[in-house]
Amino acid sequence: KPPRIHRIGGKRWKTLRKKTERVIEEMTTELLELYASRQTVNGHAFSEDTRWQLEMESAFLYDDTPDQRKAAEAVKKDMEAPRPMDRLVCGDVGYGKTEIAIRAAFKAVQDGKQVAVLAPTTILVEQHRHSFGERLADYPVRVGSLSRFQNGKQQKKVLAELAGGETDIVIGTHRLLSEDVVFKNLGLLIVDEEQRFGVKHKEKLKKLKSSIDVLTLSATPIPRTLYLSLSGVRDLSLIRTPPRNRMPIFTNVIPWTDQLLAEALYRELDRGGQAFFLHNRIDTIYTVAGEIRELIPEARIGIAHGQMAGGELDKIMRDFVDGEIDILVCSSIIENGLDVPNANTLIVDRADRFGLSQLYQIRGRVGRSDRRAYCYLLVPNDVNEDAERRLRVLEQYTELGAGYSVAMRDLELRGAGNLLGADQSGFASQIGLDAYMRLLRKTVKRIEKGEAEIEWPVPDVTMAGAALFPDQYVPDSHQKLHLYRRLSKAETQTEIEALRDELSDRYGRLPDEVKRLLDAAEIRTLGKLLGLERVIVREDWARLSFREGVVPKIANLEGPMRERQVSMEVLRVHPLSIKLTREGFEPMIEVVVLALSALCASRDKAA
């Protein structure tokens, strides 16, 4: 839903902007305090790679992709620094994030530290336990797990071993965040798919994070996580190189028809493969499984959902992994962690009810081998426009390693809202994501500097002559719109000058209309910093009117103006208004830009 258009400077806009600034300030202060404290706290500087570390890494069955190698080195370098690590590794499912986590965990254990691996589902916990255990089997490392698959007696044993330091690596669901979980010497926290945890879990995570190294793994980070990484609050590593022989997933948004479903499922079974059918309503999942059984009577069908008893769910999953089940009718419990290379058809019922990043994650359950994989997103005929737009993104991004791109589109489409806190909707959708992001950036800067800065509105600029990009200079209308957008978002004189150079380079000598447009943008940018209310530029004179209470050092203008044969006259003292009159030949608009630059320079020196 696009934001409502408000008149800039109007009462409604000012009220909404003030509210948004207040909310952003509250969120950002809390978050930046956490990250600032992490910068000042001395963490544990881990040792450089040992012979065992190099030996374990070289035993990896696959060749590291260039991105994977780069990410692994960045993680280890962070760990060797005294400042606590906080790195996000973003890469598609099956792109080697788990291997990076195993290497980091092994490095930590060799320094006598314990490692906690937090995963969102019991299925993923079991898979990680298997992966970590298998990779580290040749070394004296004890890997344990904590989830609802274990009974009370087993859980007590794991807790005692953790507290006594007997368990080196523990892998668990949010159960790891419970009060009764005590570590003897925790040094590294690995969080897999952070966006799958609830608000309360994240609050507990914050407390855990303050002085230990943290590694976060994600295929499609939520807008908040992504923004923190893009803005430099968190370090970011991208793994975009696919494993060898991996193929894009054919994705299609279609309505439910029995014929099409039967064709899709038979095609998969005929090539000896398996399929997922995702139906996310537990009260009707058995009915849907019956319908699939009628369509494909010879198929072996299993059912899996989160409300099943731990032992029963575990058996179903193992049977599917072992090829004892042909079609798994399941809830979104499969979203994280089920690795079945032989399953290469996925059908998602009522795909319009899922979020974009969640669907992308679910789609990653197939296409994990060198076979072509198929994903069918079933929607009703009357699907709403927003949902359809979201689903078309998945049709568009079928190329390998698109998780980061999908997350970026999610950031744009969602209008995100409270990017830093628990609430995922609200003010950004009201004022627009661009305006929200600008306010967020400014608030972060202000809090980091620890000072309150008065922000004036953009001054009103009146000038003679057209100020635009003429058709003959920039013929492409889309490109022209993009340039206007860039100019409107420019916040510094440096950005405008960079655009000026780029235009000269791409389109040739600047026509007068473009020069005026760029000069006017500079006047607005500088005038906003100086507290100007109105600027009038004519052929031979200009008038600069300042806001109430603004007192610039106009004495600093005398030298530069005299050099350019420009006289100055004070028209009004309170609020200040001055007139510049040209006696030479320099264009008046350029004189105004020079005058405002000189005033800004003297202001910065004083500050």
C-alpha positions in Angstrom: 0.0 0.0 0.0 1.7 3.3 -1.1 2.1 6.0 1.5 -0.5 8.9 1.5 0.7 12.0 -0.2 1.0 15.0 2.3 1.8 18.6 1.4 5.5 19.2 2.4 5.5 21.7 5.3 1.8 21.0 6.0 0.5 20.3 9.5 -0.2 16.6 8.9 3.2 16.0 7.4 5.0 17.7 10.3 3.0 15.8 12.9 3.6 12.4 11.2 7.3 13.2 10.8 7.7 14.2 14.4 5.9 11.0 15.6 8.1 8.9 13.3 11.3 10.6 14.5 10.3 10.0 18.1 9.7 6.3 17.5 12.9 5.9 15.5 14.9 7.6 18.3 13.5 5.2 20.9 14.3 2.1 18.8 17.7 3.3 17.6 19.0 4.4 21.0 18.4 0.9 22.5 19.9 -0.9 19.6 22.9 1.3 19.2 23.7 1.2 22.9 23.9 -2.6 22.5 26.2 -2.3 19.4 28.2 0.5 21.0 28.8 -1.6 24.1 30.0 -4.4 21.9 32.5 -2.1 20.4 34.0 -1.2 23.8 33.7 -4.6 25.5 36.9 -6.7 25.2 35.9 -10.1 23.9 38.1 -13.2 23.6 40.7 -13.0 20.8 40.8 -16.5 19.4 44.1 -18.1 18.4 45.3 -18.3 14.8 44.5 -21.5 12.8 46.1 -24.6 14.3 47.3 -27.6 12.3 44.1 -29.4 13.3 42.0 -26.5 11.9 43.8 -26.6 8.6 43.5 -30.4 8.5 39.8 -30.4 9.2 39.1 -27.7 6.6 41.0 -29.6 3.9 38.9 -32.7 4.6 35.8 -31.0 3.3 34.3 -33.2 0.5 33.6 -30.3 -1.8 35.8 -27.5 -3.2 35.1 -24.1 -1.5 33.4 -21.7 -3.8 35.2 -18.3 -4.0 32.5 -16.6 -1.9 32.4 -19.4 0.7 36.2 -19.2 1.1 36.1 -15.4 1.5 33.3 -15.6 4.1 35.0 -18.3 6.1 38.2 -16.2 6.2 36.3 -13.1 7.3 34.6 -15.0 10.1 37.9 -16.4 11.4 39.6 -12.9 11.1 36.7 -11.4 13.2 37.2 -14.2 15.8 40.9 -13.5 16.1 40.2 -9.8 16.9 39.6 -8.7 20.5 36.3 -7.0 19.7 33.3 -9.4 19.8 32.3 -10.5 16.3 28.8 -9.8 14.9 28.7 -11.0 11.3 25.8 -12.0 9.1 26.6 -14.6 6.4 23.9 -14.4 3.8 23.7 -17.2 1.2 21.1 -19.5 -0.3 20.2 -22.9 1.2 22.9 -25.4 0.2 25.5 -22.8 -0.5 27.8 -23.8 2.3 26.8 -21.6 5.3 26.8 -24.6 7.6 30.4 -25.5 6.7 31.4 -22.0 7.7 29.6 -22.4 11.0 31.4 -25.8 11.6 34.8 -24.2 11.0 34.1 -21.3 13.3 32.8 -23.7 16.0 35.9 -25.9 15.8 38.1 -22.8 16.1 36.3 -21.8 19.3 36.4 -25.3 20.8 40.2 -25.4 20.3 40.5 -22.4 22.6 38.6 -24.1 25.3 35.3 -22.2 24.6 31.8 -23.7 24.3 29.6 -23.1 21.3 25.8 -22.7 21.2 24.1 -23.2 17.8 20.5 -21.8 17.8 18.1 -23.2 15.1 14.4 -22.5 14.6 13.1 -26.0 14.3 13.7 -29.5 15.7 14.3 -30.8 12.2 17.1 -28.3 11.6 18.6 -29.1 15.1 18.7 -32.8 14.1 20.3 -32.0 10.8 22.9 -29.7 12.3 23.7 -32.3 15.0 24.3 -34.9 12.2 26.4 -32.4 10.1 28.6 -31.1 13.0 29.0 -34.6 14.5 30.0 -36.1 11.1 32.5 -33.3 10.3 34.2 -33.3 13.7 34.1 -37.1 14.4 37.9 -37.4 14.1 38.6 -34.9 16.8 38.0 -34.8 20.6 34.9 -32.6 20.3 31.6 -33.5 22.1 28.5 -32.4 20.2 25.1 -32.4 22.0 21.6 -31.2 21.2 18.6 -29.9 23.1 15.1 -30.0 21.6 11.6 -31.5 22.2 12.8 -34.7 20.5 14.4 -35.6 23.8 12.6 -36.6 27.0 13.1 -34.9 30.4 15.9 -37.3 31.5 17.9 -36.8 28.3 17.6 -33.0 28.6 18.8 -33.0 32.2 21.9 -35.0 31.2 22.7 -32.4 28.4 22.2 -29.5 30.8 24.5 -31.1 33.4 27.2 -31.7 30.7 26.9 -28.1 29.5 27.3 -26.6 33.0 30.2 -28.9 33.7 32.0 -28.1 30.4 31.8 -31.7 29.2 29.8 -30.7 26.0 31.7 -28.5 23.6 29.0 -27.7 21.1 25.3 -27.7 21.8 22.7 -27.4 19.1 19.2 -26.5 20.1 15.9 -24.7 19.4 14.8 -21.7 21.6 15.0 -24.2 24.4 18.7 -23.1 24.6 17.4 -19.6 25.8 15.7 -21.0 28.9 16.8 -20.0 32.4 18.0 -23.5 33.3 20.6 -23.5 30.5 24.0 -22.6 32.0 27.3 -22.7 30.1 30.6 -23.1 31.8 32.5 -21.0 29.2 30.4 -19.9 26.2 32.5 -18.1 23.6 30.5 -18.3 20.3 26.8 -18.1 19.5 25.7 -19.3 16.0 22.1 -18.2 15.1 20.6 -19.9 12.1 17.7 -18.0 10.4 17.3 -15.4 13.1 14.1 -14.1 11.6 12.3 -17.3 12.6 12.6 -16.5 16.3 10.0 -14.6 18.3 10.4 -11.2 20.0 10.9 -12.6 23.5 13.6 -15.0 22.2 15.4 -12.1 20.5 15.3 -10.1 23.8 17.1 -13.1 25.5 19.5 -13.3 22.6 20.4 -9.6 23.1 21.5 -10.3 26.6 23.6 -13.3 25.5 25.2 -11.4 22.7 26.8 -8.5 24.7 30.3 -10.0 25.1 30.6 -13.1 23.0 31.2 -13.7 19.3 28.0 -14.0 17.2 27.6 -15.5 13.8 24.2 -15.2 12.1 23.3 -17.4 9.1 20.4 -16.5 6.7 19.2 -17.2 3.2 16.8 -14.2 3.1 17.4 -11.9 6.0 14.4 -9.9 7.1 14.5 -6.1 6.3 15.7 -5.2 9.8 18.6 -7.6 9.7 19.5 -6.6 6.2 19.4 -2.9 7.0 21.7 -3.2 10.0 24.2 -5.0 7.7 23.9 -2.6 4.8 24.3 0.4 7.2 27.5 -1.0 8.7 26.1 -1.8 12.2 26.7 -5.4 11.5 29.4 -7.0 9.2 28.0 -8.8 6.1 29.4 -11.6 4.0 27.5 -12.7 0.8 27.7 -16.2 -0.7 26.4 -15.9 -4.2 28.4 -18.5 -6.0 26.3 -21.7 -6.5 27.8 -25.2 -6.0 28.8 -26.9 -9.2 26.1 -28.4 -11.4 23.3 -26.7 -9.4 20.3 -25.6 -11.7 17.7 -22.8 -11.2 14.3 -23.8 -9.9 11.5 -23.6 -12.4 8.8 -21.5 -10.5 5.2 -21.1 -11.6 2.2 -19.2 -9.9 -1.0 -21.1 -10.9 -4.5 -21.9 -9.6 -5.2 -25.4 -8.2 -6.3 -27.9 -10.9 -6.3 -31.7 -10.3 -4.9 -32.4 -13.7 -1.9 -30.1 -13.3 -1.1 -31.4 -9.8 -1.3 -35.0 -11.0 1.0 -34.2 -14.0 3.5 -32.4 -11.8 3.6 -35.2 -9.2 3.7 -38.1 -11.7 6.6 -36.4 -13.6 8.6 -36.4 -10.4 7.8 -39.9 -9.3 8.4 -41.3 -12.9 12.0 -40.0 -12.7 12.5 -41.8 -9.3 12.2 -38.6 -7.3 10.1 -37.4 -4.3 7.9 -34.4 -3.7 6.7 -32.0 -1.0 3.1 -30.8 -0.9 2.9 -27.9 1.6 -0.5 -27.3 3.2 -0.2 -25.0 6.2 -3.5 -25.7 8.0 -3.2 -28.6 10.5 -7.0 -29.0 10.8 -7.4 -29.8 7.1 -4.0 -31.4 6.3 -5.3 -35.0 6.6 -8.2 -34.1 4.2 -5.7 -32.7 1.7 -3.5 -35.8 2.0 -6.6 -37.9 1.2 -7.2 -35.8 -2.0 -3.6 -36.3 -3.0 -3.9 -40.1 -2.3 -6.9 -40.2 -4.7 -5.0 -38.3 -7.4 -1.9 -40.5 -7.1 -3.1 -43.9 -5.6 0.2 -45.7 -6.0 2.3 -43.1 -4.1 3.5 -43.7 -0.6 2.2 -40.6 1.3 3.4 -39.3 4.7 2.1 -36.4 6.8 4.3 -34.0 8.9 3.4 -31.0 11.0 4.6 -29.2 14.2 1.9 -30.6 16.5 2.9 -34.2 16.1 4.7 -35.9 19.0 8.5 -35.6 18.7 9.1 -39.3 18.1 6.4 -39.6 15.4 7.6 -36.6 13.5 11.2 -37.8 13.7 10.2 -41.2 12.2 8.2 -39.6 9.4 11.2 -37.3 8.5 13.7 -40.1 8.6 11.4 -42.3 6.4 11.2 -39.4 3.8 15.0 -38.9 3.9 15.5 -42.6 3.4 13.1 -42.7 0.4 10.4 -44.7 2.2 7.9 -41.9 1.5 7.2 -40.5 -2.1 5.1 -37.5 -1.3 5.3 -35.6 2.0 2.2 -33.6 2.8 3.5 -31.1 5.4 3.1 -27.8 7.1 5.8 -25.0 6.9 7.8 -27.1 9.5 9.9 -28.0 6.5 10.9 -24.4 5.9 14.3 -24.8 7.6 16.6 -27.7 7.5 15.3 -30.6 5.7 17.9 -31.7 3.2 16.6 -34.3 0.7 18.5 -34.1 -2.6 16.1 -36.6 -4.2 13.0 -34.4 -3.6 12.8 -31.9 -6.5 9.1 -31.0 -6.8 7.4 -28.6 -4.4 3.8 -27.6 -4.4 2.7 -24.8 -2.0 -1.0 -24.6 -1.4 -2.4 -21.0 -0.8 1.0 -19.5 -1.4 -0.6 -16.1 -1.2 -0.7 -16.5 2.6 3.1 -16.6 2.9 5.6 -13.8 3.1 8.1 -13.4 0.3 11.3 -14.3 2.2 9.5 -17.3 3.8 8.4 -18.6 0.4 11.9 -18.2 -0.9 13.2 -20.2 2.1 10.6 -22.9 1.5 11.5 -23.1 -2.2 15.1 -23.9 -1.1 13.9 -27.4 0.0 14.1 -28.5 -3.6 16.8 -28.0 -6.2 19.6 -29.3 -4.0 21.1 -31.7 -6.6 22.0 -31.6 -10.3 18.4 -32.3 -11.3 16.0 -29.7 -12.6 13.6 -28.7 -9.7 10.0 -27.5 -10.0 8.1 -25.2 -7.6 4.3 -24.6 -8.1 2.7 -21.8 -6.0 -1.0 -22.4 -5.9 -3.3 -19.4 -5.5 -7.0 -18.8 -5.7 -8.4 -17.1 -8.9 -9.3 -13.9 -6.9 -5.8 -13.5 -5.3 -5.2 -9.9 -4.2 -2.8 -7.6 -6.0 -0.2 -7.3 -3.2 0.1 -11.1 -2.9 0.4 -11.5 -6.7 3.1 -8.9 -6.9 5.0 -10.7 -4.1 4.7 -14.1 -5.8 5.8 -12.7 -9.2 9.1 -11.7 -7.6 9.8 -15.5 -7.0 9.0 -16.2 -10.7 11.4 -13.4 -11.6 14.3 -14.5 -9.2 14.8 -18.1 -10.2 18.5 -17.7 -10.8 20.9 -19.2 -8.3 22.0 -17.2 -5.3 19.0 -14.8 -5.5 18.2 -14.8 -1.7 19.9 -11.4 -1.2 18.0 -9.9 -4.1 14.7 -11.3 -2.8 15.4 -9.8 0.6 16.1 -6.4 -1.0 12.8 -6.6 -3.0 11.1 -7.6 0.3 12.6 -4.5 1.9 11.1 -2.3 -1.0 7.7 -4.1 -1.3 7.0 -4.3 2.4 7.5 -0.7 3.2 8.9 -2.4 6.3 7.7 -0.2 9.2 9.6 -0.6 12.4 12.8 -1.9 10.9 14.8 -2.0 14.2 12.2 -3.3 16.6 9.6 -6.1 17.0 6.8 -4.4 15.0 7.1 -5.1 11.3 4.5 -2.5 10.1 3.7 1.1 10.8 5.4 4.4 10.2 7.4 3.5 7.1 4.2 2.6 5.3 2.8 6.0 6.2 5.7 8.3 5.3 7.4 6.0 2.6 10.4 3.8 2.9 12.9 6.4 1.5 11.9 9.1 3.9 11.9 6.6 6.8 15.4 5.4 5.8 16.7 9.0 5.7 15.3 9.7 9.1 16.8 6.5 10.4 20.2 7.3 9.0 20.1 10.8 10.6 19.0 9.5 13.9 21.8 6.9 14.0 24.4 9.6 13.2 23.0 11.9 15.8 23.0 9.3 18.5 26.5 8.1 17.6 27.8 11.7 17.9 25.8 12.2 21.1 24.5 15.6 20.0 21.2 17.1 19.1 21.2 19.0 15.7 18.6 21.4 14.6 17.3 20.4 11.2 15.8 23.2 9.1 13.3 22.6 6.3 14.4 23.0 2.7 14.3 26.7 1.7 12.0 28.0 -1.1 14.1 28.8 -4.1 12.9 31.1 -6.9 15.0 31.7 -10.0 14.7 32.9 -13.6 14.9 30.4 -16.5 14.0 26.7 -16.9 15.7 24.2 -14.6 15.3 20.6 -16.0 16.8 17.7 -18.0 15.8 18.5 -21.7 14.6 15.6 -23.9 17.4 16.2 -26.4 20.0 15.9 -23.5 18.5 12.8 -21.8 16.1 11.2 -24.3 15.2 8.1 -22.2 12.2 8.9 -19.9 13.1 6.2 -17.4 16.7 7.3 -17.2 15.5 10.9 -16.7 13.1 9.9 -13.9 16.0 8.0 -12.3 18.2 11.2 -12.5 15.5 13.4 -10.9 15.1 10.8 -8.2 18.8 10.8 -7.5 18.9 14.6 -7.4 16.0 14.8 -5.0 17.7 12.3 -2.6 21.1 14.0 -2.7 21.8 15.4 0.8 25.3 16.9 0.3 27.0 19.2 -2.1 29.5 16.5 -2.8 26.7 14.1 -4.1 25.4 16.8 -6.4 28.9 17.6 -7.7 29.5 13.9 -8.3 26.2 13.8 -10.3 27.3 16.8 -12.3 30.6 15.1 -13.3 28.7 11.9 -14.2 26.3 13.8 -16.4 29.1 15.5 -18.3 30.8 12.1 -18.8 27.7 10.3 -20.0 25.8 12.9 -21.9 28.3 15.6 -22.8 28.5 19.3 -22.0 25.8 20.5 -19.6 23.1 22.7 -21.2 22.1 25.8 -19.2 18.8 24.2 -18.0 20.7 21.3 -16.4 23.3 23.7 -14.9 20.5 25.7 -13.3 18.8 22.5 -12.0 22.0 21.3 -10.3 22.8 24.8 -9.0 19.3 25.1 -7.5 19.7 21.7 -5.9 23.0 22.9 -4.3 21.3 26.1 -3.1 18.5 24.0 -1.4 21.0 21.6 0.2 23.3 24.4 1.5 20.3 26.6 2.4 18.8 23.9 4.5 22.1 23.6 6.5 22.3 27.4 7.0 18.6 27.9 8.0 17.6 29.9 5.0 13.9 30.4 4.5 13.8 31.8 1.0 16.3 32.5 -1.9 15.4 34.6 -4.9 17.9 34.6 -7.8 17.5 37.1 -10.7 19.9 37.9 -13.5 21.8 40.7 -11.7 20.9 40.2 -8.0 19.9 37.7 -5.4 18.1 37.9 -2.0 18.9 35.5 0.9 16.3 35.5 3.7 17.1 33.6 6.9 14.8 32.1 9.5 14.0 33.6 12.8 16.9 33.2 15.2 19.5 32.3 12.6 22.6 34.5 12.7 25.2 33.5 10.1 28.7 35.1 10.0 28.2 37.3 6.9 31.6 39.0 7.5 33.1 35.8 6.0 31.3 36.7 2.7 33.1 40.1 2.2 36.3 38.7 0.8 34.9 36.1 -1.7 32.2 38.6 -2.9 34.7 41.4 -3.4 36.8 39.1 -5.6 33.8 38.5 -7.8 32.7 42.1 -8.0 29.6 41.5 -6.0 28.2 44.1 -3.5 26.3 43.2 -0.3 23.5 45.0 1.4 21.6 44.2 4.6 17.9 44.7 3.8 16.6 43.5 7.2 18.3 42.6 10.5 15.7 40.5 12.3 15.2 38.0 10.7 18.3 38.6 8.6 17.8 39.3 4.9 20.7 40.3 2.6 20.9 41.3 -1.1 23.8 40.4 -3.4 24.2 42.6 -6.5 26.4 41.6 -9.4 28.8 44.3 -10.8 30.9 41.8 -12.9 30.0 39.1 -15.4 29.8 35.9 -13.3 26.3 34.2 -13.5 24.3 35.2 -10.4 23.3 31.6 -9.5 26.9 30.6 -9.3 27.6 33.6 -7.1 24.8 32.4 -4.7 26.3 28.8 -4.6 29.7 30.3 -3.8 28.3 32.6 -1.1 26.4 29.7 0.6 29.5 27.4 0.4 31.5 30.1 2.2 28.9 30.5 4.9 28.8 26.7 5.4 32.6 26.5 5.6 32.7 29.2 8.3 29.9 27.4 10.2 31.8 24.1 10.1 35.0 25.7 11.4 33.1 27.2 14.3 31.6 23.8 15.1 
